[in-house]
């Protein structure tokens, strides 16, 4: 089996899941990705494997050096296909698929199905069946959403003020760019808030140290790009802050899915400048939620307690005024943590069941079409997330040969 993953962290977690689920079975499993020396990977590939989990770029390197031989692969899994597209891996995937035998089972998993991924699937699959695991754009009803309208130049200072809330013990801050992630982490550190950054330009060692510091509580904030954070599974995330709104609305659902896991409550705060309001409307349209908004534009620097209060949920028997203020809270009245207030039913229906991006595979495999004659392709497809995730079953001839990869 060959599993392709877009990021090192996700590849590592998938391999670890295989090891855990296959404990006690005579399976040989290896994971290969960039940022680490080739030697140990070449040695593992030389002995043959039952399961290989890889990122496309490093696997291409091993194909170039002929360290990897994929001619006996029986199952090909493409995980996070939409993120593969974002990272520009489509060409590499086509090349890797070309090194695989024609008779095999293909499984494509994707939260969205852009045209280019659909085209890729169409070229690799024969009459696949699509299976949807969850409907589109579902967010956890235990997440309290809040949008703060603010000038771009004031975002960093407002972020620092948010961290005066002692409840923000484990927060993931999302930026659009790697450079932006570094700058935001440095700004937080400079104001006494322990922070680390994780993105594609960090070495594997740096990424692992950042993740460990965040998990251990030595860093209150982890600043990340969307792609770097994909597949990261960390318990107890109390807050997600969108320092910049994502350009693709579906990414909002993925981002905030890092909090409110395992029955816990969570808070999602978005800092929105004037240029991002169209992105905000797209998010509200996708999620069918009217996100509570507080306008901080043009206002003097707010007291920390006012900013923190603005990000906490309002009980259902109270509503903020048109400026986003809650008189009862400002008088010091306590409030229980509840879901954010809903708008009219026609524009803001009740929020949905959780849609969190845990590691590994969904809670099912695939539904195979009936087997036909020997050598004939019979197709089936898996679908999950907010769009189709395509798979196909190409039934191999009866063979117990181990893939030599």
VEXDREN-2710 file (C-alpha; in Angstrom, 1 decimal):
% VEXDREN-2710
k/r/px/py/pz
1/UNK/0.0/0.0/0.0
2/UNK/1.2/3.5/-0.9
3/UNK/-0.3/6.5/0.9
4/UNK/0.5/10.0/-0.3
5/UNK/0.1/12.9/2.2
6/UNK/0.7/16.6/1.6
7/UNK/2.6/17.4/4.8
8/UNK/5.3/15.8/7.0
9/UNK/3.1/16.0/10.1
10/UNK/0.2/14.3/8.5
11/UNK/2.4/11.6/7.0
12/UNK/3.9/10.9/10.4
13/UNK/0.5/10.6/12.1
14/UNK/-0.9/8.3/9.4
15/UNK/2.1/6.0/9.8
16/UNK/1.7/6.0/13.5
17/UNK/-2.0/5.1/13.1
18/UNK/-1.0/2.1/11.0
19/UNK/1.5/1.0/13.6
20/UNK/-1.1/1.3/16.4
21/UNK/-3.8/-0.4/14.5
22/UNK/-1.5/-3.1/13.2
23/UNK/0.2/-3.8/16.5
24/UNK/0.9/-7.5/16.7
25/UNK/0.7/-8.0/13.0
26/UNK/3.8/-8.7/10.9
27/UNK/3.6/-5.5/8.9
28/UNK/6.6/-3.4/7.8
29/UNK/5.7/0.3/7.7
30/UNK/7.8/3.2/6.7
31/UNK/7.3/7.0/6.3
32/UNK/9.4/9.2/4.0
33/UNK/9.3/13.0/3.8
34/UNK/11.7/15.9/3.2
35/UNK/13.7/17.8/5.7
36/UNK/15.6/14.8/7.0
37/UNK/18.5/12.7/5.7
38/UNK/18.0/10.1/2.9
39/UNK/20.0/7.3/4.4
40/UNK/17.5/5.7/6.8
41/UNK/14.7/6.0/4.3
42/UNK/16.8/4.3/1.5
43/UNK/17.6/1.5/3.9
44/UNK/13.9/1.0/4.8
45/UNK/12.9/1.0/1.1
46/UNK/15.5/-1.5/0.1
47/UNK/14.0/-4.2/2.3
48/UNK/10.5/-4.0/0.9
49/UNK/7.4/-2.7/2.7
50/UNK/3.8/-3.6/3.4
51/UNK/2.8/0.1/3.8
52/UNK/4.7/3.2/2.7
53/UNK/3.5/6.7/3.7
54/UNK/5.1/9.5/1.8
55/UNK/5.0/13.1/0.7
56/UNK/5.1/13.5/-3.1
57/UNK/8.3/15.5/-3.3
58/UNK/10.5/13.1/-1.3
59/UNK/9.0/10.1/-3.0
60/UNK/9.9/11.6/-6.4
61/UNK/13.5/11.9/-5.2
62/UNK/13.5/8.2/-4.3
63/UNK/12.1/7.3/-7.7
64/UNK/14.9/9.4/-9.4
65/UNK/17.5/7.5/-7.4
66/UNK/15.7/4.2/-8.0
67/UNK/15.6/3.6/-4.3
68/UNK/11.8/3.2/-4.5
69/UNK/10.2/0.6/-6.8
70/UNK/6.4/0.8/-6.9
71/UNK/5.6/-1.9/-9.4
72/UNK/3.9/-4.3/-7.0
73/UNK/1.8/-1.7/-5.2
74/UNK/-1.8/-3.0/-4.8
75/UNK/-3.5/-0.1/-3.0
76/UNK/-2.9/3.6/-3.8
77/UNK/-4.3/6.2/-1.3
78/UNK/-4.2/9.9/-2.0
79/UNK/-5.0/11.8/1.2
80/UNK/-6.0/15.5/1.4
81/UNK/-6.1/15.7/-2.4
82/UNK/-7.2/19.4/-2.4
83/UNK/-4.1/20.3/-0.3
84/UNK/-2.0/18.5/-2.8
85/UNK/-3.3/20.9/-5.4
86/UNK/-2.6/23.9/-3.1
87/UNK/1.0/22.8/-2.8
88/UNK/1.5/22.2/-6.5
89/UNK/1.9/18.4/-6.2
90/UNK/-0.4/17.5/-9.1
91/UNK/2.5/16.9/-11.6
92/UNK/4.4/14.8/-9.0
93/UNK/1.2/12.7/-8.3
94/UNK/0.8/12.0/-12.0
95/UNK/4.4/10.8/-12.2
96/UNK/4.1/8.6/-9.1
97/UNK/0.8/7.1/-10.4
98/UNK/2.6/6.3/-13.7
99/UNK/5.0/4.2/-11.8
100/UNK/2.3/2.1/-10.3
101/UNK/0.8/-1.1/-11.8
102/UNK/-2.5/-0.6/-13.7
103/UNK/-4.3/-3.2/-11.6
104/UNK/-4.7/-1.7/-8.2
105/UNK/-7.2/-0.1/-5.8
106/UNK/-7.3/3.7/-5.8
107/UNK/-8.7/5.8/-2.9
108/UNK/-8.8/9.6/-3.1
109/UNK/-9.8/11.6/0.0
110/UNK/-10.6/15.3/-0.2
111/UNK/-12.5/17.9/1.8
112/UNK/-13.3/19.8/-1.4
113/UNK/-13.2/18.8/-5.0
114/UNK/-11.7/21.6/-7.2
115/UNK/-11.9/21.1/-11.0
116/UNK/-8.2/20.2/-11.2
117/UNK/-8.5/17.4/-8.7
118/UNK/-11.7/16.2/-10.4
119/UNK/-9.7/16.1/-13.6
120/UNK/-6.9/14.3/-12.0
121/UNK/-9.3/11.7/-10.5
122/UNK/-11.0/11.3/-13.9
123/UNK/-7.7/10.5/-15.5
124/UNK/-6.7/7.9/-12.9
125/UNK/-10.0/6.3/-12.1
126/UNK/-12.5/4.3/-14.2
127/UNK/-16.2/5.0/-13.5
128/UNK/-15.7/5.7/-9.8
129/UNK/-18.5/5.8/-7.2
130/UNK/-18.6/8.8/-4.9
131/UNK/-19.4/8.4/-1.2
132/UNK/-20.1/11.4/1.0
133/UNK/-19.2/11.0/4.7
134/UNK/-20.4/14.3/6.0
135/UNK/-22.4/17.2/4.5
136/UNK/-20.7/20.4/3.5
137/UNK/-19.4/23.2/5.8
138/UNK/-20.4/21.9/9.2
139/UNK/-19.0/23.7/12.3
140/UNK/-19.2/22.6/15.9
141/UNK/-22.1/23.9/17.9
142/UNK/-19.8/24.2/20.9
143/UNK/-17.7/26.8/19.2
144/UNK/-18.3/30.5/20.1
145/UNK/-17.6/32.6/17.0
146/UNK/-16.6/36.3/17.1
147/UNK/-15.4/38.7/14.5
148/UNK/-13.5/41.9/15.4
149/UNK/-13.4/44.5/12.7
150/UNK/-10.0/46.3/12.9
151/UNK/-7.5/48.1/10.8
152/UNK/-4.7/46.0/9.3
153/UNK/-2.1/48.1/11.2
154/UNK/-3.7/47.4/14.6
155/UNK/-4.1/43.6/14.2
156/UNK/-0.9/42.7/16.1
157/UNK/-1.6/45.0/19.0
158/UNK/-5.2/43.7/19.3
159/UNK/-3.9/40.2/19.2
160/UNK/-1.6/40.9/22.2
161/UNK/-4.6/42.4/24.1
162/UNK/-6.6/39.3/23.5
163/UNK/-4.0/37.3/25.3
164/UNK/-4.7/39.1/28.5
165/UNK/-7.5/36.6/28.8
166/UNK/-6.1/33.9/31.1
167/UNK/-8.4/31.4/29.4
168/UNK/-6.4/31.5/26.2
169/UNK/-4.0/28.8/27.4
170/UNK/-3.6/27.0/24.1
171/UNK/-4.3/29.0/21.0
172/UNK/-3.6/28.4/17.3
173/UNK/-3.2/31.7/15.3
174/UNK/-3.6/31.3/11.6
175/UNK/-1.9/33.5/9.0
176/UNK/-1.9/33.3/5.2
177/UNK/1.9/33.4/4.7
178/UNK/5.0/31.8/6.2
179/UNK/6.6/35.2/6.6
180/UNK/3.5/36.5/8.3
181/UNK/3.5/33.6/10.7
182/UNK/7.1/34.4/11.8
183/UNK/6.4/38.1/12.3
184/UNK/3.3/37.4/14.4
185/UNK/5.1/34.9/16.6
186/UNK/8.0/37.3/17.0
187/UNK/5.5/40.1/18.0
188/UNK/3.8/37.9/20.6
189/UNK/7.2/36.8/22.0
190/UNK/8.3/40.5/22.2
191/UNK/5.3/41.2/24.4
192/UNK/5.9/38.4/26.8
193/UNK/3.5/35.8/25.2
194/UNK/5.4/32.6/24.5
195/UNK/4.8/31.7/20.9
196/UNK/6.2/29.4/18.2
197/UNK/5.7/29.3/14.4
198/UNK/5.2/26.4/12.2
199/UNK/5.3/26.5/8.4
200/UNK/6.8/24.8/5.3
201/UNK/10.1/26.7/5.5
202/UNK/10.9/25.3/9.0
203/UNK/13.1/22.2/9.2
204/UNK/11.6/19.0/10.5
205/UNK/13.5/19.5/13.7
206/UNK/12.2/23.0/14.2
207/UNK/8.6/21.9/13.5
208/UNK/8.8/19.0/16.0
209/UNK/10.3/21.3/18.7
210/UNK/7.5/23.9/18.1
211/UNK/4.8/21.2/18.3
212/UNK/6.3/19.8/21.5
213/UNK/6.5/23.2/23.1
214/UNK/2.9/23.9/22.3
215/UNK/1.7/20.5/23.5
216/UNK/3.7/20.8/26.7
217/UNK/2.3/24.3/27.4
218/UNK/5.6/26.1/27.1
219/UNK/4.1/28.1/24.3
220/UNK/0.6/29.6/24.7
221/UNK/0.4/30.4/21.0
222/UNK/1.3/28.5/17.9
223/UNK/1.2/30.6/14.7
224/UNK/0.7/28.5/11.6
225/UNK/-0.2/28.6/7.9
226/UNK/-3.2/26.5/6.8
227/UNK/-1.1/23.9/5.0
228/UNK/1.4/23.4/7.8
229/UNK/-1.4/22.9/10.3
230/UNK/-3.2/20.4/8.2
231/UNK/-3.3/17.1/10.0
232/UNK/-1.8/18.4/13.3
233/UNK/-3.8/16.8/16.1
234/UNK/-3.4/18.6/19.4
235/UNK/-5.8/18.1/22.3
236/UNK/-7.1/21.0/24.5
237/UNK/-6.9/23.8/22.0
238/UNK/-9.0/26.5/23.7
239/UNK/-9.0/29.2/21.0
240/UNK/-8.4/29.6/17.3
241/UNK/-7.6/33.1/16.1
242/UNK/-7.8/34.0/12.4
243/UNK/-5.2/36.8/12.3
244/UNK/-6.0/36.9/8.6
245/UNK/-9.2/35.4/7.1
246/UNK/-8.6/32.5/4.7
247/UNK/-9.0/33.2/1.0
248/UNK/-11.0/30.0/0.6
249/UNK/-14.1/29.9/2.8
250/UNK/-13.8/26.1/3.4
251/UNK/-10.5/26.7/5.2
252/UNK/-12.4/28.6/7.9
253/UNK/-14.2/25.4/8.8
254/UNK/-10.9/23.4/8.9
255/UNK/-9.2/26.1/11.0
256/UNK/-11.8/26.3/13.7
257/UNK/-12.1/22.6/13.8
258/UNK/-8.9/22.6/15.8
259/UNK/-10.9/23.6/18.9
260/UNK/-14.0/22.2/20.6
261/UNK/-12.9/18.6/20.2
262/UNK/-14.0/15.6/22.3
263/UNK/-17.0/17.4/23.8
264/UNK/-15.1/20.5/24.9
265/UNK/-16.1/24.1/24.2
266/UNK/-13.9/26.4/22.1
267/UNK/-13.7/29.9/20.8
268/UNK/-12.9/31.1/17.3
269/UNK/-11.9/34.8/16.9
270/UNK/-11.4/36.4/13.5
271/UNK/-9.6/39.7/13.0
272/UNK/-11.1/41.3/9.9
273/UNK/-9.9/44.4/8.1
274/UNK/-11.6/46.3/5.3
275/UNK/-10.1/44.3/2.5
276/UNK/-11.3/41.0/4.1
277/UNK/-15.0/41.8/4.4
278/UNK/-15.8/40.0/1.2
279/UNK/-14.0/36.9/2.5
280/UNK/-16.1/37.2/5.7
281/UNK/-19.3/37.2/3.6
282/UNK/-18.2/34.1/1.8
283/UNK/-17.6/32.3/5.1
284/UNK/-21.0/33.3/6.4
285/UNK/-22.6/32.1/3.2
286/UNK/-20.8/28.8/3.3
287/UNK/-21.5/28.1/7.0
288/UNK/-25.0/29.6/6.9
289/UNK/-24.0/31.5/10.1
290/UNK/-24.2/35.2/10.9
291/UNK/-21.0/35.6/12.8
292/UNK/-21.3/38.1/15.8
293/UNK/-19.2/41.1/15.0
294/UNK/-17.7/43.9/17.1
295/UNK/-16.4/47.0/15.2
296/UNK/-13.1/48.2/16.6
297/UNK/-12.2/50.4/13.6
298/UNK/-11.2/53.9/14.5
299/UNK/-11.6/53.3/18.2
300/UNK/-8.9/54.1/20.7
301/UNK/-7.0/51.2/22.1
302/UNK/-9.5/49.4/24.2
303/UNK/-9.0/48.2/27.8
304/UNK/-8.0/44.6/27.9
305/UNK/-11.2/43.6/29.8
306/UNK/-13.4/45.2/27.0
307/UNK/-11.6/43.3/24.2
308/UNK/-11.7/40.0/26.1
309/UNK/-15.4/40.5/27.0
310/UNK/-16.2/41.1/23.3
311/UNK/-14.9/37.6/22.5
312/UNK/-16.9/35.8/25.1
313/UNK/-20.3/34.4/24.3
314/UNK/-23.6/36.1/25.4
315/UNK/-26.3/34.0/27.2
316/UNK/-29.3/33.4/25.1
317/UNK/-31.5/35.7/27.2
318/UNK/-29.2/38.7/26.5
319/UNK/-28.2/40.3/23.3
320/UNK/-25.6/42.9/22.5
321/UNK/-26.7/46.3/21.3
322/UNK/-26.1/47.4/17.7
323/UNK/-22.5/48.4/18.6
324/UNK/-21.7/44.9/20.0
325/UNK/-21.8/46.1/23.6
326/UNK/-23.4/44.0/26.4
327/UNK/-24.5/46.3/29.2
328/UNK/-24.9/43.5/31.7
329/UNK/-21.4/42.2/31.1
330/UNK/-20.0/45.8/31.3
331/UNK/-21.6/46.1/34.8
332/UNK/-19.6/43.0/35.8
333/UNK/-22.4/40.4/35.6
334/UNK/-21.1/36.9/35.1
335/UNK/-22.1/34.9/32.1
336/UNK/-22.0/31.2/31.3
337/UNK/-20.2/30.1/28.2
338/UNK/-22.8/29.3/25.6
339/UNK/-23.2/29.3/21.9
340/UNK/-23.1/32.7/20.1
341/UNK/-26.6/34.2/19.5
342/UNK/-28.4/33.2/16.4
343/UNK/-30.0/35.6/13.9
344/UNK/-33.3/35.1/12.2
345/UNK/-33.9/31.5/11.1
346/UNK/-33.8/32.4/7.5
347/UNK/-30.3/33.8/7.5
348/UNK/-28.7/32.1/10.5
349/UNK/-29.9/28.6/11.2
350/UNK/-28.7/26.6/14.2
351/UNK/-25.0/25.7/13.8
352/UNK/-24.2/22.1/12.9
353/UNK/-22.4/19.0/14.2
354/UNK/-18.7/19.1/14.5
355/UNK/-16.5/18.7/11.5
356/UNK/-13.0/18.2/12.9
357/UNK/-9.9/17.2/10.9
358/UNK/-8.4/14.4/13.0
359/UNK/-5.4/12.4/11.8
360/UNK/-5.5/9.3/9.7
361/UNK/-8.5/8.1/7.7
362/UNK/-12.3/8.7/8.1
363/UNK/-14.3/6.2/10.1
364/UNK/-14.9/3.9/7.1
365/UNK/-13.1/2.5/4.2
366/UNK/-14.8/2.1/0.9
367/UNK/-17.8/0.4/-0.7
368/UNK/-16.6/-1.8/-3.5
369/UNK/-18.6/-2.6/-6.6
370/UNK/-19.2/-6.3/-7.3
371/UNK/-16.2/-8.1/-8.7
372/UNK/-16.4/-8.9/-12.3
373/UNK/-14.3/-11.1/-14.5
374/UNK/-10.6/-11.5/-13.9
375/UNK/-8.7/-8.5/-15.1
376/UNK/-11.7/-6.3/-15.5
377/UNK/-11.8/-3.0/-13.7
378/UNK/-14.6/-2.6/-11.2
379/UNK/-14.8/0.9/-9.6
380/UNK/-15.9/2.3/-6.3
381/UNK/-15.3/5.7/-4.8
382/UNK/-15.2/7.2/-1.3
383/UNK/-16.3/10.7/-0.6
384/UNK/-15.9/12.8/2.6
385/UNK/-15.8/16.3/3.9
386/UNK/-17.6/19.0/2.0
387/UNK/-17.1/17.5/-1.4
388/UNK/-16.4/14.3/-3.2
389/UNK/-13.3/12.3/-2.4
390/UNK/-12.9/9.8/-5.2
391/UNK/-11.7/6.3/-5.1
392/UNK/-11.7/3.4/-7.4
393/UNK/-11.2/-0.3/-7.0
394/UNK/-9.0/-1.9/-9.6
395/UNK/-9.1/-5.6/-8.6
396/UNK/-5.6/-7.1/-8.9
397/UNK/-5.0/-10.6/-9.9
398/UNK/-4.8/-13.0/-7.0
399/UNK/-1.4/-12.3/-5.5
400/UNK/0.1/-12.0/-2.1
401/UNK/3.3/-10.3/-3.3
402/UNK/4.6/-7.6/-1.0
403/UNK/5.2/-4.2/-2.8
404/UNK/8.9/-3.5/-3.1
405/UNK/9.1/0.2/-2.6
END
